[in-house]
């Protein structure tokens, strides 16, 4: 059933493809020397081994190693997906992970990670600002709090609120690929992977320098630079990269101006015994927060700072051990009315995570075990329970107000102290076993979870994934997984003139059923069909019970179900490179909900405002020589309504308007050579104005243009 593992440090010569789904899986962790490999061979093997677009191929001849870059659709992989605890080749994984590669990112004319995710029909991306600012991301009808966001497998979720989770502390030039896992995945990625996960994987082996600059409408300007270095001493390798960027804009919507910068650095040491990865990220943003917490206050403002540091290692013996340590800090300053202290909030959150994973391959399959301890804490002027004055924490840059008796006070001139605090400790244990046969892959496991903020009892969240490969080009898969999601500190404690949290909220729980098929009838053609059913209990939403009321956080039962299909054509593989078509992707998703609650509500703020229909089409083609064009069409119908605001008085009218259906067409012209790229992005070519979030009219036509240089 399984191939016998090679001795540690052994190498074998790879001469031909076995055309079996598990062929690459059997070679994981071993040195493979490729003897004869032709383009024709790669084209033949692509349906089996390049199934979900992996990372790279390395050809080794004698003592020289040459990196060969192939199209995303034919790249072979040693690589892992986010769908299992141990490393698993995408071609044999029991669960499909949708992957967007570097070529797709370059062709789509995106300016941030959030723009990339808009290309996937199953993902809902809603922006209050422009150019990726104030973005909420959700999957399959979930909310922005119900997904896990990772950078190289390290979670960066903010327990304060999911509103700021999409502030990725890295740059576009760092990205190798983006992996998207739909459906519950708590037994793989922990409690917050409630309705799915997004994992951004960065480069690990490139070198050189890149400079990029762009500017355009609304006074928008951005600049980015990246440098990477690699050194090899026999079987030991050391690589590192550093990138930084700056962005600013007057804003494409009212009160949508912003300034911000990012710094991201990685390093990797690799030798025959172990591998060690370290990463560090910083981001800082200041922006007009248009209607962030209420449409009645259009002139809100917010500033956020984020820092990420992680260490992750892995041994390479028969039993693989992978310890990891991470720290995430989020600092938030919010003003309900810009440049005033009305309903002003300060928050500082820290997340410390310590984990250990272990896995081994033996006669009965691949077994993985793991443990993780995560400590989440927040100091705030609004969130948490009150601290004794002696325990108040000074807010950096703020000066306390002196009192006549010589004491200091936290009033007048804005807050000077964090006066509230909340903390919780989450302990998780993981167990997973995977079997890979000639045509079948079976993966089953469970998460045992205990949290100090809940009932201090262990809860179990099992799951089962099955994949069947009736032919090398065809894969069927099905899964059932249970998941848990803890309320954010905002859900529990937030209070303002327009919102009120609920300390009695119960954790959300979900049973997720998924079915699907992936068919690759020819090199360069793939068809994916899937369906899902999510049965949720204690689901959290912010709702209004009357038109003149505020929003309250509450629990209720909610079921989501839907289906989708994706069709992709790679013209270079299918028709050759002497024709104009490079890539065509068509993606459609449909969804419905069934709310199980007798309590009548006037309006839902998040959970019930889902995309009932979404269709995307992405076309990339050549014009002549190095000049190409890309077109992106998004058509979507959003369920739900928003309450109209009287523009003169800024007071609610009590009338609800449906979001309805809207479409948007974008285009990019790009001149691309080995070292240079010149581009012009034309957004919203029809200049159609619409509402995708309450009372925030999306911008009309705007343009961005720029260039990048590699050296």
C-alpha positions in Angstrom: 0.0 0.0 0.0 2.8 2.4 1.0 6.3 2.6 -0.4 9.0 1.7 2.1 10.7 4.9 3.4 14.2 5.5 2.2 17.0 5.6 4.8 17.8 9.0 6.2 19.9 11.0 3.7 19.4 8.5 0.9 18.6 9.6 -2.6 17.0 7.8 -5.5 16.9 8.6 -9.2 13.6 9.5 -10.6 13.3 8.4 -14.3 9.6 8.3 -15.1 6.1 9.1 -13.8 4.1 6.3 -12.2 0.9 8.1 -13.0 -0.5 7.3 -9.6 -2.1 9.8 -7.3 0.2 8.9 -4.4 3.4 8.9 -6.4 4.6 12.3 -5.2 3.3 11.7 -1.7 5.6 8.7 -1.4 8.6 10.8 -2.2 8.0 13.5 0.5 11.0 14.0 2.8 13.5 12.3 0.4 16.1 13.7 -2.0 14.9 13.0 -5.5 17.3 13.3 -8.5 15.4 13.7 -11.7 17.1 12.0 -14.7 15.1 12.7 -17.8 12.3 15.3 -17.8 10.9 16.7 -20.9 8.2 19.3 -21.6 6.1 16.6 -23.1 6.4 14.5 -19.9 5.4 17.5 -17.8 2.3 18.1 -19.9 1.3 14.5 -19.6 1.9 14.4 -15.8 0.1 17.7 -15.1 -3.4 16.3 -14.5 -2.1 14.0 -11.8 0.7 15.7 -10.1 0.0 19.4 -10.6 -3.6 19.1 -9.6 -3.9 22.2 -7.4 -1.0 24.2 -8.6 2.0 23.7 -6.3 5.2 25.4 -5.8 8.2 24.6 -8.0 10.4 22.0 -9.7 14.1 21.6 -9.1 16.3 19.8 -11.6 19.5 18.5 -10.1 22.4 17.6 -12.4 25.6 16.5 -10.9 26.6 19.1 -8.3 24.7 22.0 -9.9 21.2 22.9 -9.0 19.1 25.0 -11.4 15.6 26.4 -10.5 13.2 26.0 -13.3 10.0 28.1 -13.2 7.0 26.6 -14.9 3.4 27.7 -15.3 1.3 27.4 -12.3 -0.7 24.6 -13.9 2.2 22.3 -14.4 4.4 23.0 -11.4 5.2 19.9 -9.4 5.2 20.1 -5.6 6.9 18.7 -2.6 4.4 20.7 -1.0 1.9 20.9 1.6 -1.6 22.2 1.9 -3.6 23.6 4.8 -6.0 20.7 4.6 -4.2 18.3 7.0 -1.9 18.4 10.0 1.1 16.7 8.4 2.6 17.7 5.0 0.4 16.4 2.2 0.8 16.7 -1.6 -2.2 18.5 -3.0 -2.8 15.7 -5.6 -3.6 13.1 -2.9 -5.0 15.3 -0.1 -8.4 14.1 1.1 -9.7 17.7 0.9 -9.3 20.2 -1.9 -7.5 23.5 -1.3 -8.1 26.2 -3.9 -4.9 27.9 -4.8 -4.2 31.2 -6.5 -0.6 31.2 -7.9 1.8 34.0 -8.8 0.7 34.1 -12.4 -2.9 34.7 -11.5 -2.0 37.4 -9.1 0.2 39.2 -11.7 -2.5 39.0 -14.4 -5.4 40.2 -12.3 -4.1 43.7 -11.6 -4.5 43.5 -7.8 -3.1 46.0 -5.4 -3.5 44.0 -2.2 -4.3 40.5 -0.9 -7.9 41.5 -0.4 -8.3 42.2 -4.1 -7.0 38.7 -4.9 -9.7 37.1 -2.9 -12.4 38.9 -4.8 -11.6 36.6 -7.7 -13.1 33.5 -5.9 -16.8 33.2 -6.1 -17.1 31.5 -2.7 -15.4 34.4 -0.9 -17.3 37.6 0.0 -15.0 40.7 0.2 -16.7 43.9 1.5 -14.9 47.2 1.6 -15.9 50.4 3.5 -12.8 52.1 2.2 -10.8 51.8 -1.0 -7.7 49.9 -2.2 -8.2 47.2 0.4 -8.8 49.4 3.4 -11.4 48.4 6.0 -12.1 45.0 4.4 -14.2 42.2 5.8 -13.6 38.7 4.3 -16.0 35.8 4.7 -16.4 32.3 3.2 -19.5 30.5 2.1 -22.0 32.8 3.9 -20.0 33.0 7.2 -18.9 36.2 8.8 -15.6 38.0 8.9 -15.0 36.6 12.5 -15.4 33.0 11.3 -12.3 32.4 9.3 -8.7 31.8 10.1 -6.1 33.9 8.3 -2.5 32.6 8.3 0.9 33.7 7.0 3.0 30.7 6.2 0.8 28.6 8.5 1.0 31.0 11.4 -2.5 32.4 12.4 -2.8 36.2 12.6 -6.4 36.4 13.8 -7.2 39.4 16.0 -9.4 38.4 19.0 -10.5 42.0 19.4 -12.5 41.9 16.2 -12.4 40.3 12.7 -12.8 43.7 11.1 -9.0 44.2 11.1 -8.0 40.6 10.4 -7.5 41.3 6.7 -4.6 43.7 7.5 -1.9 41.4 6.2 1.5 42.4 7.5 3.3 41.6 4.2 3.6 42.9 0.7 2.4 41.6 -2.7 5.9 41.0 -3.8 6.3 38.5 -1.0 3.5 36.2 -2.1 4.2 32.8 -3.7 0.6 31.6 -3.6 -2.6 31.9 -1.6 -4.4 28.8 -0.4 -8.1 28.9 0.4 -9.8 26.1 2.4 -13.5 26.2 2.5 -15.6 24.7 5.3 -15.0 24.0 9.0 -11.4 23.0 9.8 -11.0 23.2 13.6 -9.3 19.8 13.8 -6.6 21.0 11.4 -6.2 24.8 12.1 -7.7 25.4 15.5 -10.9 26.9 16.8 -11.2 30.0 14.6 -11.3 28.0 11.3 -15.0 27.9 11.6 -16.1 28.4 8.0 -12.8 28.3 6.3 -9.2 29.6 6.2 -6.9 31.7 4.0 -3.2 30.9 4.1 -0.7 33.2 2.4 2.6 31.4 1.5 5.6 33.6 0.8 8.7 33.0 -1.4 11.4 30.8 0.2 14.0 30.3 -2.5 14.2 33.3 -4.8 16.9 36.0 -4.8 17.5 39.5 -6.2 15.8 42.8 -5.9 12.5 44.3 -6.9 11.2 47.8 -7.0 7.6 48.8 -7.7 5.9 52.2 -7.9 2.3 53.2 -8.9 0.0 56.1 -8.8 -3.4 57.1 -9.9 -6.8 58.6 -9.2 -7.8 60.2 -5.9 -4.2 61.1 -5.2 -3.2 57.5 -4.7 0.4 56.6 -4.6 2.3 53.5 -3.6 5.9 52.2 -3.6 7.3 48.8 -2.7 10.8 47.3 -2.6 12.0 43.8 -1.9 15.4 42.1 -1.6 16.2 38.4 -1.2 19.4 36.5 -0.7 20.4 32.8 -0.7 23.6 31.0 0.3 24.4 27.3 0.0 27.2 25.4 1.8 27.0 21.8 0.5 23.7 20.5 2.0 23.2 23.5 4.2 21.1 26.4 2.9 20.4 29.9 4.3 17.9 32.3 2.7 16.5 35.6 3.7 14.2 38.3 2.3 13.1 41.8 3.3 10.3 43.9 1.8 8.7 47.3 2.7 6.0 49.4 1.2 4.2 52.8 1.6 0.7 53.7 0.4 -1.4 56.8 0.6 -4.7 58.1 -0.9 -7.2 60.9 -0.6 -9.8 58.1 -0.8 -12.2 56.9 -3.5 -15.2 57.2 -1.1 -16.2 59.9 1.3 -13.9 60.0 4.4 -11.9 57.1 2.8 -8.4 58.7 2.9 -5.5 56.6 4.2 -1.8 56.4 4.8 0.1 53.2 5.7 3.2 51.2 5.5 4.4 47.6 5.9 7.7 45.8 6.6 8.1 42.1 6.3 11.2 39.8 6.7 11.8 36.1 6.6 14.7 33.8 7.0 15.1 30.0 6.5 17.9 27.7 7.5 17.8 24.2 6.0 20.1 21.2 6.4 19.7 17.4 6.3 18.7 17.2 9.9 16.2 20.1 10.4 14.7 23.3 9.0 14.1 26.5 10.9 11.9 29.4 9.6 11.5 32.9 11.2 9.3 35.7 10.0 8.6 39.3 11.2 6.0 41.7 10.0 4.9 45.2 10.8 2.0 47.2 9.4 0.7 50.7 10.3 -2.4 52.4 8.9 -4.3 55.5 9.5 -7.6 56.0 7.7 -11.0 57.7 7.6 -13.3 55.0 8.8 -16.4 55.7 6.7 -19.5 54.5 8.6 -17.4 51.9 10.4 -19.7 51.4 13.4 -22.7 53.4 12.3 -23.9 55.2 9.2 -25.2 58.0 11.4 -21.5 59.0 12.0 -19.9 59.2 8.6 -16.7 61.0 9.8 -15.2 58.2 11.9 -11.4 57.7 12.0 -9.1 54.8 13.0 -5.4 54.0 13.3 -4.1 50.4 13.6 -0.7 49.0 14.1 0.2 45.3 13.9 3.3 43.3 14.7 4.0 39.6 14.0 6.9 37.4 15.0 7.1 33.7 14.7 9.6 30.8 14.8 8.9 27.4 13.3 11.2 24.4 13.1 11.0 20.8 11.8 13.2 17.9 12.2 13.8 15.4 9.3 14.0 12.0 11.0 11.6 9.2 10.9 9.5 11.0 13.5 9.0 14.6 12.4 8.8 17.2 15.2 7.7 20.7 14.5 7.6 23.2 17.3 6.4 26.7 16.7 6.2 30.0 18.7 4.4 33.2 17.6 3.5 36.6 19.0 1.0 39.0 17.5 0.3 42.5 18.8 -2.6 44.7 17.6 -2.9 48.3 18.6 -6.1 50.2 17.7 -7.2 53.9 18.1 -10.8 54.7 17.1 -12.7 58.0 17.1 -16.5 58.0 16.4 -16.1 61.7 15.2 -12.8 62.4 13.7 -10.4 64.7 15.6 -12.7 64.6 18.7 -12.8 62.5 21.8 -16.4 61.5 21.5 -16.7 57.7 22.0 -13.0 57.4 21.5 -11.5 54.0 22.1 -7.9 52.7 22.6 -7.1 48.9 22.5 -3.9 46.9 22.7 -4.2 43.1 22.2 -1.6 40.4 22.4 -1.7 36.8 21.3 1.0 34.3 22.3 0.9 30.9 20.8 3.1 27.9 21.6 2.6 24.6 19.7 4.2 21.3 19.0 3.3 19.0 16.1 4.6 15.5 15.5 4.0 13.1 12.6 5.3 9.9 11.3 4.7 7.5 8.4 4.4 3.8 9.1 2.8 0.6 7.7 -0.8 1.8 8.4 -0.5 5.3 7.1 0.5 8.7 8.4 -0.3 9.7 12.0 0.0 13.2 13.4 -0.5 14.5 16.9 -0.2 18.1 18.2 -0.8 20.4 21.1 -1.2 24.2 21.2 -1.6 26.8 23.9 -2.8 30.2 23.0 -3.0 33.1 25.3 -5.2 36.0 24.2 -5.4 39.3 26.1 -6.5 42.9 25.7 -6.0 46.2 27.5 -8.7 48.7 26.5 -10.7 51.8 27.4 -13.9 50.0 26.3 -13.4 46.2 26.2 -13.1 43.9 29.2 -13.7 44.3 32.9 -12.7 47.4 34.9 -9.2 47.4 36.5 -8.4 48.9 39.8 -6.8 52.3 39.3 -3.5 51.0 40.6 -3.5 48.5 37.7 -4.2 51.0 34.9 -1.7 50.8 32.0 -0.5 54.0 30.4 -1.3 54.5 26.7 1.9 55.4 24.9 2.0 59.0 23.8 -0.9 60.1 26.1 -0.4 62.4 29.1 -2.6 62.0 32.2 -4.6 65.1 33.4 -3.3 66.4 36.7 -5.9 67.0 39.5 -5.8 69.7 42.3 -5.0 67.1 44.9 -1.9 66.0 42.9 -3.4 62.8 41.5 -4.0 62.1 37.9 -7.2 61.3 36.1 -8.2 59.5 33.0 -10.6 62.2 31.9 -10.2 65.3 29.8 -8.2 65.6 26.6 -8.7 62.0 25.7 -7.9 58.8 27.5 -4.5 58.3 29.0 -4.8 54.8 30.5 -6.1 51.4 29.5 -8.6 51.0 32.3 -10.1 47.6 31.3 -8.7 44.2 30.7 -9.8 40.7 29.5 -7.8 37.5 28.9 -8.4 33.9 28.1 -6.3 30.8 27.6 -7.1 28.2 24.9 -5.6 24.7 25.2 -6.0 22.4 22.2 -4.9 18.8 21.4 -5.0 17.4 17.9 -5.0 13.8 16.6 -5.2 12.9 12.9 -4.5 9.7 10.9 -4.3 9.6 7.1 -4.4 6.5 4.8 -3.4 6.8 1.1 -4.2 3.9 -1.2 -4.0 3.6 -5.0 -7.3 5.4 -5.5 -8.4 6.4 -2.0 -7.3 8.9 0.6 -9.0 8.8 4.0 -8.2 11.3 6.8 -9.9 11.4 10.2 -9.1 13.2 13.4 -10.3 15.3 16.2 -9.7 18.5 18.2 -10.0 18.5 22.0 -10.3 22.1 23.2 -10.6 23.8 26.5 -10.9 27.5 27.1 -10.8 29.4 30.4 -13.5 31.9 29.1 -16.0 29.1 28.5 -16.8 26.3 30.9 -13.3 25.0 31.6 -14.4 21.6 30.1 -12.8 19.8 27.1 -15.0 19.9 24.0 -14.3 17.5 21.1 -14.6 18.5 17.4 -14.0 15.5 15.1 -13.8 15.4 11.3 -13.6 12.9 8.4 -12.3 13.6 4.9 -12.5 11.1 2.0 -11.1 11.4 -1.6 -11.5 8.9 -4.4 -9.5 9.0 -7.7 -11.3 6.9 -10.3 -8.7 8.1 -12.9 -5.5 10.2 -12.8 -7.5 13.2 -14.1 -10.5 12.8 -11.8 -11.0 13.2 -8.1 -14.1 13.0 -5.9 -14.1 14.1 -2.3 -16.4 14.4 0.7 -16.0 15.7 4.2 -17.7 16.2 7.5 -16.1 18.4 10.2 -17.3 20.1 13.4 -15.9 23.5 14.5 -15.9 26.0 17.3 -15.6 29.8 17.3 -15.2 31.9 20.5 -16.8 35.4 20.6 -14.4 38.3 20.0 -13.8 40.8 22.8 -15.9 43.2 20.7 -18.8 40.7 20.6 -18.6 40.4 24.4 -17.9 43.9 25.7 -18.2 46.7 23.2 -20.5 49.6 24.1 -21.1 52.8 22.1 -24.1 55.1 21.2 -24.9 52.6 18.4 -23.8 49.2 19.6 -23.9 47.0 22.7 -22.1 43.7 23.3 -23.2 40.8 25.3 -21.0 39.1 27.9 -23.4 36.1 28.0 -22.7 35.1 24.4 -22.0 31.4 23.9 -19.4 30.0 21.6 -20.5 29.3 18.0 -20.6 25.6 16.9 -20.9 24.3 13.4 -21.2 21.0 11.5 -19.9 21.3 8.0 -20.7 18.9 5.1 -18.9 19.2 1.8 -19.0 17.3 -1.5 -17.2 17.9 -4.7 -15.3 16.7 -7.8 -12.3 17.9 -9.7 -11.9 16.8 -13.3 -8.9 17.6 -15.6 -9.8 16.2 -19.0 -6.7 17.6 -20.7 -3.6 19.5 -19.8 -4.7 23.1 -19.2 -8.3 22.3 -18.5 -9.9 21.8 -15.1 -13.5 21.7 -13.9 -14.5 21.8 -10.2 -18.0 21.3 -8.8 -18.8 21.4 -5.1 -21.7 21.7 -2.7 -21.9 22.4 1.1 -24.3 22.4 4.0 -23.4 24.1 7.3 -25.5 23.5 10.4 -24.8 26.2 12.9 -25.8 26.7 16.5 -25.2 29.7 18.8 -24.3 31.8 15.7 -23.3 35.3 16.6 -24.6 38.4 14.9 -25.3 42.1 15.6 -29.0 42.9 15.1 -31.5 45.7 15.5 -34.9 44.8 16.9 -36.5 48.1 15.9 -35.7 50.9 13.4 -34.8 53.4 16.1 -32.8 50.9 18.2 -29.1 50.2 18.5 -27.3 47.0 17.4 -27.0 44.2 19.9 -24.8 41.1 19.7 -26.9 37.9 20.1 -26.9 34.1 19.5 -29.3 32.2 17.2 -29.3 29.1 15.0 -28.5 29.4 11.3 -28.0 26.9 8.5 -26.1 27.7 5.3 -26.2 25.7 2.1 -25.0 26.2 -1.5 -23.1 25.0 -4.5 -20.5 26.3 -6.9 -18.5 25.5 -10.0 -15.1 26.6 -11.4 -13.9 26.1 -15.0 -10.3 27.0 -15.9 -8.5 27.0 -19.3 -4.8 27.5 -19.6 -4.3 28.5 -23.2 -0.5 28.0 -23.2 -0.9 24.4 -22.2 -4.0 23.6 -24.2 -3.3 25.5 -27.5 0.4 26.4 -27.3 2.0 29.8 -26.9 1.6 30.9 -30.5 -2.0 32.1 -29.9 -3.5 34.9 -27.8 -5.2 33.1 -24.9 -3.2 32.8 -21.8 -5.8 32.0 -19.2 -9.6 32.0 -18.7 -11.3 31.3 -15.4 -15.1 31.2 -14.8 -16.3 30.9 -11.3 -19.9 30.8 -9.9 -21.3 30.3 -6.4 -24.9 30.1 -5.1 -25.9 30.1 -1.5 -29.0 30.2 0.7 -29.7 30.5 4.5 -32.3 29.3 7.0 -32.4 31.2 10.2 -33.8 29.2 13.1 -35.1 31.8 15.6 -38.5 33.0 16.7 -37.3 36.4 17.7 -38.3 39.0 15.1 -35.5 41.4 14.1 -35.6 44.6 12.1 -32.1 44.2 10.5 -29.0 42.0 10.7 -25.7 43.8 10.4 -23.5 40.8 9.2 -24.7 37.2 9.2 -27.7 37.6 7.0 -26.1 39.9 4.5 -24.5 37.2 2.4 -24.0 36.8 -1.4 -26.8 34.7 -2.8 -25.2 34.7 -6.3 -21.7 35.5 -7.4 -20.1 35.1 -10.8 -16.5 36.0 -11.7 -14.7 35.8 -15.0 -11.0 36.4 -15.4 -9.5 36.6 -18.9 -5.8 37.1 -19.6 -4.6 37.3 -23.2 -1.8 38.6 -25.5 -2.1 41.6 -27.7 1.3 41.6 -29.4 4.9 41.1 -28.5 5.2 41.7 -24.7 1.9 43.5 -24.4 -1.1 41.7 -22.8 -4.5 42.5 -21.3 -6.5 41.1 -18.5 -10.2 41.5 -17.9 -12.1 40.8 -14.6 -15.9 40.7 -14.4 -17.7 40.3 -11.1 -21.5 40.0 -11.0 -23.1 39.5 -7.6 -26.5 39.6 -5.8 -26.4 40.4 -2.1 -29.1 39.2 0.3 -30.3 41.7 3.0 -31.0 45.4 3.3 -29.5 48.5 4.7 -31.3 51.3 6.5 -31.3 54.5 4.6 -29.8 57.6 6.3 -31.1 61.1 5.7 -28.0 62.8 4.2 -29.0 66.2 5.7 -29.7 65.2 9.3 -27.6 62.0 9.3 -30.5 60.3 11.1 -32.0 56.9 10.2 -35.1 57.1 8.0 -36.6 53.8 9.1 -36.7 52.7 5.5 -34.8 49.6 4.3 -33.3 49.3 0.8 -32.2 46.0 -0.8 -28.6 45.7 -1.9 -29.8 44.0 -5.1 -27.6 43.0 -8.0 -24.6 44.8 -9.4 -21.7 44.1 -11.8 -18.2 45.5 -12.1 -15.7 45.3 -15.0 -12.0 45.9 -14.5 -9.1 45.8 -17.1 -5.3 45.8 -17.0 -2.8 46.5 -19.8 0.6 45.1 -19.0 4.0 45.1 -20.8 6.1 42.3 -19.3 9.7 41.3 -19.9 12.0 39.2 -17.8 13.0 42.2 -15.7 10.5 44.9 -16.3 6.7 45.3 -16.1 4.6 48.3 -17.0 0.9 48.3 -16.2 -2.2 50.4 -16.3 -5.3 49.3 -14.3 -8.7 50.5 -15.2 -11.2 49.9 -12.4 -15.0 50.0 -12.8 -15.0 50.7 -16.6 -18.8 51.3 -16.6 -18.5 53.8 -13.8 -21.5 52.1 -12.1 -22.1 53.3 -8.5 -23.6 50.9 -6.1 -23.9 50.0 -2.4 -22.2 46.8 -1.2 -22.2 47.9 2.5 -24.7 50.2 4.2 -24.7 53.8 2.9 -21.2 53.6 1.5 -21.5 54.3 -2.2 -18.7 52.5 -4.1 -16.4 54.5 -6.3 -17.0 55.0 -10.0 -14.2 54.8 -12.6 -10.6 55.2 -11.5 -7.2 54.3 -12.8 -3.8 53.2 -11.5 -0.6 52.9 -13.4 2.9 51.9 -12.5 6.0 49.8 -13.2 8.2 47.2 -11.5 11.8 46.4 -12.0 13.7 43.2 -11.1 17.5 43.2 -10.9 
